[in-house]
Amino acid sequence: MSKITTSTIPVLLFSVLFFSSACVSPKKAATSLQLPPGFKNVLIGETTDENPYGPCEPTICVNPKDPRQVAAGAIMHSYYWSADGGHTWENKKLTSSSGVFGDPVIIADWLGNFYYAHLSDPEGRAWGSEKLLDRIVIQKSSDGGKTYDDGSWCGLQHPKDQDKHWLCADPRTGHLLCTWTEFDKYDSKMPEDRSRILFSQSADGGKTWSEALKINQFEGDCLDDDNTTEGAVPAFGPNGEIYVTWAWEDKIWFDRSTDGGKTWLEKDITVAKQPCGWSLNIPGIQRCNGMPVLVCDLSNGPHRGTLYVNWADQRKGAQDTDIWVAKSTDGGNTWSKPIRVNNDRPGKQQFFTWMAVDQVTGYLYAVFYDRRAYDDNRTDVYLAVSRDGGQSFANQKISESPFVPNSLVFFGDYNHISAHDGVVRPIWTRLEKNALSVWTAILDFK
């Protein structure tokens, strides 16, 4: 979570070292994707007087029990719901006695409940409170995302700071997982202050959570940068395996538990190198990360059990950010060479990627920003689809018009996408006249 205020704040650009290395060649991908009938962009939410930050860091989820129900969220405290597959939306302000302070994450379990996880602000004083970021808060909705309870929490270990979490749900048992970064002290430059990846789970529908457990082998610093252990995303395997990836020190890391989270690998596994790290310098974007996204195919298709990790990096230089995927078919023991997702010519910027796997079809969907058509900061949104287990990706622009971001306006740290049985709903942030808004696209691949 970047420290932000109600005014837009210039941020020093990250210095970028050029990394010269041979780029891994992807297999030839299909050129483009045929968009389905009914495709259109839909506005979900926009800047209001009650939300002066402007909505960003959007998250979205299609209910697997009833795909007509779609829930979404955005900072600082916005939540949205749709009962018609995302064609129309309603919204409210999320509240909790533990406070609401951004990094929204929405998932659904296989019973149709939505869960909205976010950072804490129990005193309501933001950065003026020592208790800010003291836990990860998880609120539950059992009515299609219309209302949420007051919430439970995990990771309360004040005065340490808890940040950058993600959730997943096991379709077999209904258990929930949460992984995140714990900072001894957020943004501390003291070498003794460290960061680590923590794990907690709930076996009772989010009512209570297990004691936080450190799972990573190597700790990082607390500067919220390349040498911080950050970006942990969990996934369940087909037999209840628990998988987690994160970024640290110019690499993507992986850990695994096969006994319900009691024990983890003694030595973390390297998925891939991430040249120049996860903190990316993108013109027009105040801050941009390329942290990894982990998904596991739980469908009954030919790639069941395959793990996929999706990220962005600048292995070909700061002017050529690309989107990558690596896959594992042996539970994460070994990983493929990175496969390039964006299929344009080299030399353009693609960034802010997120990936989902459709657990009915096994198809992979990635959403990302893309500047392949321009020589300036005009930005489109692209969808990439793989129907062959991540070996190739078809690409297609899904934003109806480009926008131009402004580095003085905080743009968040991620976009998101959800897919179930051909119902695909990406979500992204755009900027027009210095006002932020979040959008989806109606993509029904039937």
VOVEXNU-573907 format. One line per field, with one value per residue (C-alpha): residue in one letter; x, y, z; residue number from 1. Coordinates in Angstrom, 1 decimal. Layout:
VOVEXNU-573907
residuo <- (A,...) .
X <- (X,...) .
Y <- (Y,...) .
Z <- (Z,...) .
num <- (NUM,...) .
end
This chain:
VOVEXNU-573907
residuo <- (M,S,K,I,T,T,S,T,I,P,V,L,L,F,S,V,L,F,F,S,S,A,C,V,S,P,K,K,A,A,T,S,L,Q,L,P,P,G,F,K,N,V,L,I,G,E,T,T,D,E,N,P,Y,G,P,C,E,P,T,I,C,V,N,P,K,D,P,R,Q,V,A,A,G,A,I,M,H,S,Y,Y,W,S,A,D,G,G,H,T,W,E,N,K,K,L,T,S,S,S,G,V,F,G,D,P,V,I,I,A,D,W,L,G,N,F,Y,Y,A,H,L,S,D,P,E,G,R,A,W,G,S,E,K,L,L,D,R,I,V,I,Q,K,S,S,D,G,G,K,T,Y,D,D,G,S,W,C,G,L,Q,H,P,K,D,Q,D,K,H,W,L,C,A,D,P,R,T,G,H,L,L,C,T,W,T,E,F,D,K,Y,D,S,K,M,P,E,D,R,S,R,I,L,F,S,Q,S,A,D,G,G,K,T,W,S,E,A,L,K,I,N,Q,F,E,G,D,C,L,D,D,D,N,T,T,E,G,A,V,P,A,F,G,P,N,G,E,I,Y,V,T,W,A,W,E,D,K,I,W,F,D,R,S,T,D,G,G,K,T,W,L,E,K,D,I,T,V,A,K,Q,P,C,G,W,S,L,N,I,P,G,I,Q,R,C,N,G,M,P,V,L,V,C,D,L,S,N,G,P,H,R,G,T,L,Y,V,N,W,A,D,Q,R,K,G,A,Q,D,T,D,I,W,V,A,K,S,T,D,G,G,N,T,W,S,K,P,I,R,V,N,N,D,R,P,G,K,Q,Q,F,F,T,W,M,A,V,D,Q,V,T,G,Y,L,Y,A,V,F,Y,D,R,R,A,Y,D,D,N,R,T,D,V,Y,L,A,V,S,R,D,G,G,Q,S,F,A,N,Q,K,I,S,E,S,P,F,V,P,N,S,L,V,F,F,G,D,Y,N,H,I,S,A,H,D,G,V,V,R,P,I,W,T,R,L,E,K,N,A,L,S,V,W,T,A,I,L,D,F,K) .
X <- (0.0,1.6,1.4,-1.1,-3.1,-6.2,-4.0,-2.1,1.6,4.5,6.7,10.3,10.7,12.5,16.0,16.1,19.1,19.1,19.5,21.0,20.1,18.8,15.0,13.3,11.5,7.9,6.1,4.2,0.8,-2.4,-2.5,-5.8,-9.0,-12.5,-14.5,-17.9,-21.2,-22.4,-18.9,-18.9,-17.2,-19.2,-18.5,-18.5,-17.5,-15.9,-14.5,-17.0,-16.9,-17.1,-14.1,-11.6,-8.8,-10.6,-11.3,-8.3,-6.7,-10.0,-10.9,-13.7,-15.3,-17.9,-19.9,-19.3,-22.7,-24.5,-22.5,-25.1,-23.8,-20.6,-18.9,-16.2,-14.3,-11.8,-9.9,-10.5,-13.7,-15.9,-17.8,-20.0,-22.4,-24.3,-27.1,-27.1,-23.6,-22.0,-24.2,-25.5,-24.0,-24.9,-22.5,-22.0,-19.3,-17.7,-17.4,-15.9,-15.0,-11.4,-11.3,-11.0,-7.7,-7.4,-5.8,-9.3,-9.4,-12.7,-13.1,-16.1,-16.3,-18.1,-21.2,-21.7,-20.4,-18.2,-15.3,-13.8,-10.3,-8.6,-6.1,-7.0,-7.4,-9.1,-8.8,-9.9,-6.9,-4.9,-1.2,-1.7,-2.4,0.1,-2.5,-2.8,-2.1,-2.2,-4.1,-5.7,-9.5,-11.9,-15.6,-18.2,-21.3,-24.0,-26.4,-24.6,-22.3,-25.1,-24.0,-21.0,-20.6,-18.3,-15.5,-13.0,-9.2,-5.9,-2.3,-2.9,0.7,0.9,3.2,4.2,2.5,0.4,0.1,-0.4,-2.6,-4.5,-7.2,-8.3,-11.0,-10.9,-13.8,-13.6,-13.7,-14.6,-11.5,-10.1,-6.4,-4.8,-1.2,0.5,3.6,4.4,6.7,8.5,7.9,6.6,9.0,11.7,15.3,16.8,18.6,17.2,13.6,12.6,9.7,8.3,5.5,2.8,-0.1,-3.4,-6.5,-10.1,-12.1,-15.4,-16.4,-14.2,-15.5,-12.1,-8.5,-5.5,-2.4,-0.2,2.6,5.8,6.4,9.3,12.9,14.5,13.4,13.5,13.8,10.9,11.2,8.3,10.6,12.5,14.3,11.0,9.4,6.0,3.1,2.2,-0.7,-2.1,-3.8,-5.2,-4.3,-6.7,-6.0,-5.9,-2.3,-1.5,0.8,2.1,4.3,5.8,8.6,11.9,15.4,14.8,13.3,9.9,9.7,7.4,6.5,4.2,2.4,0.8,-0.5,-3.0,-0.5,1.2,4.6,6.2,9.3,12.6,14.0,11.9,11.9,12.8,10.2,12.0,14.3,12.7,15.3,15.2,12.8,9.1,9.2,8.8,9.3,6.5,6.1,2.9,2.4,3.3,4.3,3.9,4.6,5.1,4.4,3.5,0.0,-0.5,-3.3,-3.9,-6.1,-8.8,-10.9,-11.4,-9.7,-6.3,-4.3,-5.8,-3.3,-1.0,0.3,0.8,2.6,2.0,4.1,5.7,9.4,11.9,14.4,14.7,15.1,13.0,11.3,10.1,8.1,6.6,4.0,5.2,3.9,5.8,4.0,4.6,3.1,4.8,3.4,6.0,9.2,10.2,9.1,9.0,11.0,9.0,6.4,5.7,2.0,1.8,2.4,3.3,6.7,9.4,9.8,6.5,5.1,2.8,2.2,-0.2,-1.1,-3.5,-4.4,-7.4,-8.1,-11.6,-12.1,-14.7,-12.9,-9.3,-8.7,-6.3,-7.2,-4.8,-5.6,-3.0,-2.3,-0.8,0.9,1.7,-0.3,1.4,4.7,3.5,1.7,-1.7,-2.8,-5.2,-6.4,-5.7,-7.0,-4.9,-6.3,-4.7,-6.6,-3.6,-2.3,-0.3,1.7,0.4,-1.8,-4.2,-4.4,-7.1,-7.7,-10.8,-10.9,-13.1,-10.7,-7.3,-6.5,-3.4,-2.4,-0.8,2.1,0.8,-2.4,-2.0,-3.1,-3.1,-1.0,-3.0,-6.0,-7.9,-9.9,-12.3,-13.6,-16.1,-17.6,-16.9,-18.1,-15.0,-15.0,-11.8,-11.6,-9.3,-8.7,-8.7,-8.1,-9.8,-9.6,-7.6,-10.6,-10.2,-12.8,-13.0,-14.5,-15.3,-15.9,-18.8,-17.0,-19.2,-17.3,-20.0) .
Y <- (0.0,3.2,6.1,8.5,11.5,13.2,15.4,14.1,13.7,13.6,10.6,10.3,8.1,4.8,4.6,1.8,-0.2,-1.5,-5.3,-6.8,-10.4,-12.7,-12.7,-16.1,-16.7,-17.7,-20.2,-18.6,-17.4,-16.7,-13.1,-12.0,-13.1,-12.8,-10.9,-12.4,-10.8,-8.3,-7.1,-3.6,-1.5,-0.8,1.9,0.5,3.5,6.9,9.7,11.2,13.8,10.9,9.1,11.9,9.4,8.2,4.5,2.4,-1.0,-2.6,-6.2,-8.2,-11.7,-13.7,-15.9,-19.5,-20.6,-17.9,-16.0,-13.4,-12.1,-10.1,-8.2,-5.6,-3.2,-0.3,1.9,3.5,1.9,1.3,-1.8,-2.6,-5.4,-6.5,-9.0,-9.0,-10.2,-6.8,-4.9,-2.6,-1.8,-0.5,0.7,1.5,2.5,-0.4,0.0,-2.1,-1.6,-2.6,0.3,0.1,1.3,0.0,-3.0,-4.5,-8.2,-9.9,-13.7,-16.1,-19.5,-22.3,-21.9,-18.4,-16.2,-13.2,-12.2,-8.7,-8.4,-5.1,-3.3,-2.0,1.5,0.8,4.3,6.0,8.3,6.8,7.5,9.5,6.3,3.8,1.1,1.6,-1.7,-3.7,-6.7,-8.0,-7.6,-10.0,-9.2,-11.6,-11.2,-13.9,-11.8,-11.4,-8.6,-6.2,-6.1,-7.3,-8.2,-6.3,-8.7,-11.0,-10.6,-12.4,-11.3,-9.0,-8.6,-4.9,-2.9,-4.9,-3.8,-6.2,-5.4,-6.6,-9.7,-12.0,-14.7,-18.0,-20.6,-24.4,-25.8,-29.2,-28.0,-24.4,-23.4,-19.9,-18.9,-15.6,-14.7,-11.3,-9.4,-8.5,-5.5,-5.0,-1.4,-0.2,2.0,1.6,2.1,0.4,-2.8,-4.7,-4.2,-7.0,-8.2,-11.8,-13.7,-14.9,-17.4,-17.9,-20.0,-20.2,-23.5,-21.9,-19.6,-16.7,-16.5,-17.2,-17.5,-19.5,-17.9,-16.3,-18.5,-17.4,-19.5,-18.0,-18.9,-15.4,-12.2,-8.8,-5.2,-2.9,-0.3,-1.6,-2.0,-4.8,-6.1,-6.4,-9.8,-8.9,-9.9,-13.2,-14.9,-18.3,-21.1,-24.5,-27.6,-30.3,-32.4,-29.6,-28.7,-25.1,-23.1,-19.5,-17.3,-13.8,-11.6,-10.7,-9.6,-9.9,-13.4,-15.0,-17.4,-20.4,-22.4,-25.4,-27.2,-30.7,-31.1,-28.3,-25.5,-27.2,-27.5,-25.9,-26.5,-26.1,-24.4,-22.1,-22.7,-20.1,-19.9,-17.4,-14.5,-11.1,-8.8,-5.3,-6.5,-6.1,-2.3,-1.0,2.5,3.2,6.7,8.4,5.9,7.1,3.6,0.3,-3.3,-6.5,-8.8,-12.4,-13.9,-17.6,-19.7,-23.5,-25.3,-27.2,-28.0,-31.5,-30.6,-31.9,-29.4,-30.1,-29.5,-27.2,-24.2,-20.9,-17.8,-14.5,-11.3,-8.3,-7.4,-5.4,-8.0,-6.2,-2.7,0.0,0.9,-2.7,-4.1,-7.5,-9.9,-13.4,-16.8,-19.8,-23.1,-26.2,-29.7,-31.3,-29.3,-26.5,-28.6,-27.5,-24.6,-23.9,-21.1,-17.9,-17.6,-14.1,-13.3,-10.0,-10.9,-7.5,-6.5,-5.7,-2.2,-1.2,-1.1,-3.8,-3.6,-4.2,-7.7,-10.1,-13.7,-16.0,-19.6,-20.6,-23.6,-25.0,-24.8,-24.6,-21.6,-18.8,-15.2,-12.3,-8.5,-5.8,-2.3,-2.0,0.8,-1.3,1.1,4.4,6.2,8.2,7.4,6.6,3.3,0.6,-2.5,-5.9,-9.4,-12.4,-15.9,-19.3,-22.5,-24.8,-24.8,-21.5,-22.5,-19.7,-16.6,-14.7,-11.0,-8.5,-4.9,-4.7,-1.0,1.0,4.0,4.8,7.0,8.9,8.4,11.2,10.4,12.9,10.8,7.6,4.8,1.9,-1.2,-3.6,-4.5,-7.8,-10.4,-13.2,-16.0,-18.8,-21.1,-18.6,-15.5,-13.3,-10.0,-7.9,-4.7,-1.8,1.9,4.7,8.4,11.2,14.9,13.9,11.9,8.1,5.5,1.7,-0.3,-3.8,-5.4,-7.8,-10.9,-14.1,-16.8,-19.4) .
Z <- (0.0,-1.1,1.4,-0.2,0.9,-0.4,-2.6,-5.5,-4.7,-7.1,-6.5,-7.4,-10.3,-9.6,-11.1,-13.6,-14.6,-18.1,-18.1,-21.2,-21.6,-24.3,-24.1,-24.0,-27.2,-26.9,-29.0,-31.9,-30.7,-32.4,-33.6,-32.3,-30.5,-31.8,-29.3,-28.5,-29.5,-26.9,-26.1,-24.6,-21.9,-18.8,-16.2,-12.7,-10.5,-10.7,-8.6,-6.2,-3.4,-0.9,-2.6,-3.2,-3.9,-7.0,-7.4,-8.4,-7.4,-8.6,-7.9,-9.4,-9.0,-10.9,-8.5,-9.6,-8.1,-10.1,-12.7,-13.0,-9.7,-10.0,-7.1,-7.3,-5.1,-5.3,-3.0,-0.6,0.6,-2.5,-3.2,-6.2,-7.1,-10.2,-10.6,-14.3,-15.2,-15.0,-17.3,-14.5,-11.1,-7.7,-5.0,-1.4,1.0,2.9,6.7,9.4,13.1,12.0,9.5,5.7,4.1,0.6,-1.2,-1.9,-2.8,-3.7,-4.1,-3.9,-2.4,-4.2,-2.1,-3.6,-0.7,-1.5,0.6,0.6,2.2,2.8,5.0,8.5,10.0,13.4,14.7,11.4,11.4,8.4,8.6,11.8,13.7,15.0,14.5,10.8,8.9,12.2,10.6,7.4,7.5,5.7,5.3,4.1,1.9,1.5,-0.6,-3.9,-2.7,-1.6,2.1,4.0,7.7,10.0,9.3,10.9,10.7,10.6,11.3,14.3,15.5,16.4,16.1,13.0,9.7,7.6,3.9,0.3,0.8,-1.4,-0.9,-2.5,-1.7,-1.9,-3.9,-2.1,1.5,1.4,3.3,2.7,2.5,3.0,2.3,2.7,3.7,7.2,7.7,11.0,10.2,6.9,4.9,7.5,6.3,9.4,8.3,11.3,10.2,7.8,5.7,5.4,3.8,6.2,5.8,7.6,6.8,7.8,8.1,9.1,6.3,7.4,10.9,12.5,11.1,12.2,13.7,11.1,10.0,8.3,5.2,3.2,3.6,2.9,4.5,2.7,3.7,4.6,1.8,-0.3,-3.3,-5.2,-2.1,-0.1,0.0,-1.5,-3.8,-2.2,-4.0,-2.9,-4.8,-3.9,-5.9,-7.0,-3.9,-1.4,-1.9,-0.9,-3.3,-2.9,-5.0,-4.4,-5.6,-4.0,-5.1,-8.9,-8.7,-8.5,-5.5,-4.8,-1.7,-1.1,1.7,1.2,4.7,5.0,5.8,8.8,7.1,4.1,1.9,3.7,0.6,-1.5,-5.2,-7.8,-10.6,-12.8,-12.8,-12.8,-14.3,-12.8,-10.1,-9.5,-9.1,-12.7,-14.1,-16.6,-18.0,-16.8,-13.9,-10.4,-9.3,-11.0,-9.9,-11.8,-8.9,-9.7,-9.9,-9.2,-10.5,-10.6,-13.1,-11.1,-14.1,-15.4,-18.6,-19.9,-17.9,-14.5,-11.7,-13.8,-12.1,-13.9,-12.7,-14.5,-14.1,-15.8,-16.1,-18.1,-19.1,-22.5,-21.0,-19.5,-22.8,-23.4,-20.4,-21.2,-19.7,-18.9,-17.8,-16.5,-15.9,-13.8,-14.3,-11.3,-8.3,-8.6,-8.5,-11.9,-14.1,-17.8,-19.5,-19.5,-22.2,-23.6,-23.3,-25.3,-29.0,-30.4,-31.8,-29.2,-27.9,-26.4,-22.8,-21.4,-17.6,-14.7,-15.5,-13.8,-14.7,-14.1,-15.0,-15.9,-13.6,-15.9,-19.2,-18.0,-20.3,-19.1,-19.3,-18.7,-18.7,-18.9,-20.1,-23.5,-25.6,-28.7,-31.0,-29.9,-29.5,-26.5,-23.2,-24.7,-23.1,-24.1,-22.2,-23.7,-23.1,-23.7,-23.9,-23.9,-24.7,-24.9,-21.3,-21.6,-24.7,-26.8,-26.3,-28.6,-27.9,-28.4,-27.4,-25.1,-24.2,-26.5,-26.4,-25.0,-22.1,-20.9,-17.3,-15.2,-12.9,-10.3,-9.9,-7.8,-10.1,-7.7,-7.8,-9.8,-12.0,-11.9,-13.8,-13.0,-15.2,-14.8,-17.5,-20.3,-18.3,-18.3,-16.4,-16.4,-14.4,-14.8,-13.9,-16.4,-16.2,-18.0,-17.1,-14.0,-12.7,-12.1,-12.9,-13.0,-15.9,-17.0,-20.3,-21.1,-22.4,-22.7,-24.5,-25.0) .
num <- (1,2,3,4,5,6,7,8,9,10,11,12,13,14,15,16,17,18,19,20,21,22,23,24,25,26,27,28,29,30,31,32,33,34,35,36,37,38,39,40,41,42,43,44,45,46,47,48,49,50,51,52,53,54,55,56,57,58,59,60,61,62,63,64,65,66,67,68,69,70,71,72,73,74,75,76,77,78,79,80,81,82,83,84,85,86,87,88,89,90,91,92,93,94,95,96,97,98,99,100,101,102,103,104,105,106,107,108,109,110,111,112,113,114,115,116,117,118,119,120,121,122,123,124,125,126,127,128,129,130,131,132,133,134,135,136,137,138,139,140,141,142,143,144,145,146,147,148,149,150,151,152,153,154,155,156,157,158,159,160,161,162,163,164,165,166,167,168,169,170,171,172,173,174,175,176,177,178,179,180,181,182,183,184,185,186,187,188,189,190,191,192,193,194,195,196,197,198,199,200,201,202,203,204,205,206,207,208,209,210,211,212,213,214,215,216,217,218,219,220,221,222,223,224,225,226,227,228,229,230,231,232,233,234,235,236,237,238,239,240,241,242,243,244,245,246,247,248,249,250,251,252,253,254,255,256,257,258,259,260,261,262,263,264,265,266,267,268,269,270,271,272,273,274,275,276,277,278,279,280,281,282,283,284,285,286,287,288,289,290,291,292,293,294,295,296,297,298,299,300,301,302,303,304,305,306,307,308,309,310,311,312,313,314,315,316,317,318,319,320,321,322,323,324,325,326,327,328,329,330,331,332,333,334,335,336,337,338,339,340,341,342,343,344,345,346,347,348,349,350,351,352,353,354,355,356,357,358,359,360,361,362,363,364,365,366,367,368,369,370,371,372,373,374,375,376,377,378,379,380,381,382,383,384,385,386,387,388,389,390,391,392,393,394,395,396,397,398,399,400,401,402,403,404,405,406,407,408,409,410,411,412,413,414,415,416,417,418,419,420,421,422,423,424,425,426,427,428,429,430,431,432,433,434,435,436,437,438,439,440,441,442,443,444,445,446) .
end
